[in-house]
Amino acid sequence: MLMDNNSVRVVRFDWAIKNILRNKANFDILEGFLSALLREDVSVVNIIESESNKGREEHKFNKVDLLVLDAKKRKIIIEIQNASETDFMDRLIWGASKVITESIEKGQKYKDIAKVISISIVYFNIMSGSDYIYKAYTTIEPQKYQEFIVKEREAVSWYYNKDDKFPEYYILDLTKYKNELESDIDEWIYMLKNSEIRDDFKSKNINKARIKLNELKMTVEEMRVYEKYMDEQVVLRDNIETARREGMEVGIAEGLENFKKEKMKIVENMMKKNLEVEVISEITGVSIDEIHSLMQRKE
């Protein structure tokens, strides 16, 4: 049962991933979220870059992700997806597989591959069930012969569980979350959905998130850039929906082209307001070189 409690407004998690959580001083926020979801104490060692978490060109406007290395040498992908795509599940598999293959150099033994955990926070209806947390993972069990089950179960269990390298996938479908508060992870999902942290939340390190992600703690410049970013998300989401309505096959290509044109119009409008090139690039995702090139064409 929910009670009336004071809440602190915090910045959206995708903004935090891009601008705050990559700082080592703020790893405790990631540790709190991951510990609640994975139900174990997680210690973040570093934020790393890989080819897969840079994202393909057609996905850059749609998602934000982070690649985390923890104390157990696991590589944890944290992805925020703002709008649906037809190959979403296929791309999750591709992303985890890419991180696995990048984890060893040529000539290394396969036993050195990294354990990969993929976490997707989605703001659209992706799962058919009514739950809001889903987990996919691989188990290996004997299926056919009763004799094999009796004689070999212990050996199979020991071999595959002592150092389980199969990837795991978590999907947090925020459209299904109804603000229930029954466990530690619910407090974090509440924050993800509502951009609020209530005063009665008690899960590990969520008090750190309450302080460090507080909107009111931002400087005037940070708040200005953040508000522009939020406005951009509305524009980008509208463009994505427009592209989808124009057609799933032919319309997507045309819609993406229209999206790029609309984005450049936004850049032009920001240029007219004499915003700094770095600020425009941060808000729109357009590279500084592209902005300079556009400025030269307008001269």
C-alpha positions in Angstrom: 0.0 0.0 0.0 1.4 3.4 -1.0 1.6 6.2 1.6 1.9 9.9 1.1 5.6 10.8 1.4 7.7 13.7 0.3 9.7 13.1 -2.9 12.9 14.5 -4.4 12.8 15.1 -8.1 15.9 13.6 -9.8 17.3 13.8 -13.4 16.2 11.1 -15.8 18.4 8.0 -15.7 19.5 8.2 -19.4 20.8 11.8 -18.8 22.5 10.5 -15.6 24.2 7.7 -17.6 25.5 10.2 -20.2 26.7 12.9 -17.8 26.9 11.8 -14.2 27.3 8.0 -13.6 30.5 7.6 -15.7 32.3 9.5 -12.9 34.0 7.1 -10.4 32.7 9.2 -7.5 29.1 8.2 -8.6 29.7 4.4 -9.0 27.8 3.9 -5.7 24.6 4.8 -7.5 25.2 2.1 -10.1 26.2 -0.3 -7.3 22.9 0.2 -5.5 20.8 -0.3 -8.6 22.7 -3.4 -9.7 22.8 -4.9 -6.2 19.0 -4.6 -6.0 18.4 -6.1 -9.4 20.9 -9.0 -9.2 20.2 -9.6 -5.5 23.8 -9.6 -4.5 26.4 -7.0 -3.5 27.9 -5.6 -6.7 31.1 -3.5 -6.7 31.7 -1.4 -9.8 35.4 -1.3 -10.9 35.2 0.7 -14.1 33.2 2.0 -17.0 34.6 0.6 -20.2 33.9 1.3 -23.9 33.4 -1.4 -26.6 32.3 -1.3 -30.2 29.0 -2.8 -29.2 28.0 -0.2 -26.7 28.8 2.6 -29.1 25.7 1.5 -31.0 24.9 1.3 -34.7 24.1 4.6 -36.4 20.3 3.9 -36.7 20.1 3.3 -33.0 22.0 6.3 -31.6 18.9 8.5 -31.3 16.9 5.7 -29.6 19.0 4.4 -26.8 21.7 5.1 -24.2 23.9 2.5 -22.8 26.8 1.9 -20.4 29.3 -1.0 -20.2 30.2 -1.7 -16.6 33.1 -3.9 -15.3 32.4 -5.3 -11.8 34.7 -6.8 -9.1 33.8 -10.3 -10.4 35.1 -9.3 -13.9 31.6 -9.5 -15.3 30.7 -7.1 -18.1 27.3 -5.5 -17.5 25.5 -3.7 -20.3 23.0 -1.1 -19.0 20.7 0.1 -21.8 17.9 2.5 -21.8 15.5 2.2 -24.8 13.1 5.1 -25.3 11.1 3.7 -28.3 10.4 0.3 -29.8 12.2 -1.2 -32.8 11.4 -4.3 -34.8 14.7 -6.2 -34.1 15.0 -5.3 -30.4 15.4 -8.9 -29.0 17.8 -9.8 -31.9 20.0 -6.8 -31.1 20.1 -7.7 -27.4 21.7 -11.1 -28.4 24.0 -9.3 -30.9 25.1 -6.8 -28.2 25.9 -9.4 -25.6 27.7 -11.6 -28.1 29.8 -8.7 -29.3 30.9 -7.9 -25.8 31.8 -11.6 -25.2 33.9 -11.8 -28.4 35.7 -8.5 -27.6 36.6 -9.8 -24.1 39.4 -12.1 -25.3 42.3 -11.4 -27.7 43.2 -13.8 -30.5 45.1 -16.7 -29.1 43.6 -16.6 -25.7 41.7 -19.5 -24.3 38.0 -19.6 -24.4 37.8 -20.0 -20.6 38.9 -16.4 -20.4 35.7 -15.0 -22.0 33.8 -12.6 -19.8 30.5 -13.3 -18.2 28.0 -10.7 -19.7 24.8 -9.4 -18.1 22.6 -7.4 -20.4 20.1 -5.0 -18.6 17.5 -3.2 -20.7 15.3 -0.5 -19.3 12.5 0.1 -21.8 9.9 2.9 -21.9 7.6 1.0 -24.3 5.5 -2.1 -24.2 7.8 -4.9 -25.2 6.6 -8.0 -23.2 3.2 -9.7 -23.5 2.9 -10.5 -19.8 1.8 -8.3 -17.0 5.1 -8.4 -15.0 7.7 -5.7 -15.3 10.9 -7.6 -14.7 12.0 -10.4 -17.0 15.1 -12.6 -16.9 16.4 -14.8 -19.7 19.3 -17.2 -19.1 20.7 -20.6 -20.2 20.5 -23.7 -18.1 21.9 -27.1 -19.1 20.0 -30.2 -17.7 19.7 -33.8 -18.8 16.4 -34.4 -20.6 16.1 -37.8 -22.1 17.4 -40.8 -20.1 16.5 -41.3 -16.5 19.8 -43.2 -15.9 21.7 -40.2 -17.1 19.8 -37.9 -14.7 20.6 -40.1 -11.7 24.2 -40.8 -12.5 25.4 -37.6 -14.1 23.4 -34.8 -12.5 26.0 -33.9 -9.9 28.8 -33.7 -12.5 26.8 -31.6 -14.9 25.7 -29.2 -12.2 29.3 -28.8 -10.9 30.8 -28.2 -14.3 28.4 -25.5 -15.5 27.7 -23.8 -12.2 31.2 -23.3 -10.8 32.0 -20.6 -13.4 28.8 -19.9 -15.4 29.7 -17.9 -18.5 26.4 -18.0 -20.3 25.0 -14.5 -20.8 22.0 -13.3 -18.8 19.4 -10.8 -20.0 17.2 -8.6 -17.8 14.3 -6.5 -19.3 12.6 -3.9 -17.2 9.4 -3.0 -18.9 8.4 0.3 -17.2 5.0 0.5 -19.0 3.9 -2.4 -16.8 5.1 -1.0 -13.5 2.2 0.3 -11.3 4.3 2.0 -8.6 4.2 -1.1 -6.3 6.9 -1.1 -3.6 7.5 -4.6 -2.4 11.3 -5.0 -2.7 14.5 -3.0 -3.0 14.5 -3.1 -6.8 11.0 -1.6 -6.8 12.4 1.6 -5.3 14.8 1.9 -8.2 12.2 1.1 -10.8 10.0 3.7 -9.2 12.8 6.2 -9.7 13.4 5.1 -13.3 9.7 5.6 -14.2 8.9 8.7 -12.2 12.3 10.5 -11.9 11.5 10.7 -8.2 12.9 9.3 -5.0 10.7 9.2 -2.0 11.9 10.0 1.5 11.0 6.5 2.8 13.1 4.6 0.3 15.7 2.5 2.1 17.5 0.3 -0.5 21.3 0.3 -0.7 22.7 3.6 -1.9 19.4 5.1 -3.0 20.1 7.9 -0.6 23.2 8.6 -2.6 21.1 8.9 -5.8 18.7 11.2 -3.9 21.5 13.6 -3.2 23.6 13.3 -6.4 20.8 13.2 -9.0 18.7 15.9 -7.4 17.6 18.4 -10.0 17.9 21.3 -7.6 21.6 20.6 -7.1 22.4 21.3 -10.7 24.0 24.5 -11.8 22.1 27.0 -14.0 24.1 25.9 -17.0 23.5 22.2 -16.3 19.8 22.8 -15.8 19.6 24.7 -19.1 21.3 21.9 -21.0 19.2 19.2 -19.2 16.0 21.0 -20.1 17.0 21.2 -23.7 17.8 17.5 -23.6 14.4 16.7 -22.3 12.8 18.9 -25.0 14.9 17.0 -27.6 13.5 13.7 -26.3 10.0 14.8 -27.1 11.0 15.9 -30.6 12.9 12.7 -31.3 10.1 10.5 -30.0 7.6 12.3 -32.2 9.9 11.8 -35.2 10.3 8.1 -34.4 6.5 7.7 -34.2 6.0 9.6 -37.4 8.5 7.3 -39.2 6.7 4.3 -37.8 3.3 5.5 -39.1 4.7 6.0 -42.5 5.4 2.3 -42.9 7.5 -0.4 -41.2 9.7 -1.2 -44.3 9.8 1.7 -46.7 8.8 4.3 -44.1 11.6 3.6 -41.7 14.4 4.6 -44.2 12.4 7.7 -45.2 11.6 8.5 -41.6 15.2 8.3 -40.5 16.2 10.6 -43.3 13.5 13.0 -42.2 14.7 12.7 -38.7 18.2 13.7 -39.6 16.8 16.7 -41.5 14.6 17.7 -38.5 17.6 17.3 -36.2 19.7 19.7 -38.4 16.8 22.2 -38.3 17.0 22.1 -34.5 20.8 22.7 -34.8 20.1 25.7 -37.0 17.6 27.2 -34.6 20.1 26.7 -31.7 22.8 28.4 -33.8 20.5 31.4 -34.3 20.2 31.7 -30.5 24.0 31.8 -30.3 24.4 28.7 -28.2 27.9 27.3 -27.9 28.8 24.6 -30.4 29.6 22.2 -27.6 26.2 22.7 -26.0 24.4 22.1 -29.3 26.4 18.9 -29.8 25.7 17.6 -26.3 21.9 18.2 -26.7 21.4 17.0 -30.3 24.1 14.3 -30.6 25.3 16.0 -33.8 29.1 16.1 -33.9 31.0 19.3 -33.5 32.5 18.8 -37.0 29.1 18.5 -38.6 27.9 21.7 -36.8 31.0 23.6 -38.0 30.4 22.3 -41.5 26.8 23.5 -41.4 27.9 26.9 -40.1 30.3 27.3 -43.0 27.5 26.4 -45.5 25.3 29.1 -44.0 27.9 31.8 -44.3 
